[in-house]
Amino acid sequence: MKFTPWKERALYFLLGALLVFGTLFLTGAISSQSQIGRYRISAWTRGQFVGAMIVDTTTGVVKYVDRTNEKLPFDQIK
C-alpha cells in the first residue's frame, strides 16, 4: 500500500499520539489503596507523663500510646 506524504505523516502522528496516551494511561494506573499518609500522630507531655495519639485515617481508629503500652505492636494497642 502506497501512502502519500501527508497520509504518512498523519499515520505517524496518530501512532505517536496513541503511544503517548497509552503511556499516560498505564502510568496513571496506580492502586487506590496507597498507604502514604495513612496514620496521623499527635504527642504531648504533662509533667512526667508522655503520651501520643495515633489516628488511622483509613478506618478512623484512634489509639492512645503511653508508657504502659509503648512497646506493643500497633495492632495490640487499645
CORRA-V17174 format. One record per pair of residues at least 4 apart in sequence whose ideal C-beta (glycine too) atoms are under 6 Angstrom apart, sorted by the first residue. I is the first residue (numbers start at 1). J is the second residue. D is the distance in Angstrom with one decimal. If there is no record, write none. Layout:
i = [I/I]
j = [J/J]
d = [D/D]
//
This chain:
i = [3/3/18/38/38/39/39/40/41/41/42/43/44/45/51/52/53/54/55/56/63/65/69/72/72]
j = [7/8/22/57/58/54/56/55/52/54/53/52/51/50/66/65/64/63/62/61/77/70/77/76/77]
d = [4.4/4.3/6.0/5.8/5.4/5.9/6.0/4.6/5.9/5.2/4.8/4.4/5.8/5.1/4.5/4.4/5.6/4.9/5.2/4.4/4.6/5.7/5.2/4.4/5.3]
//
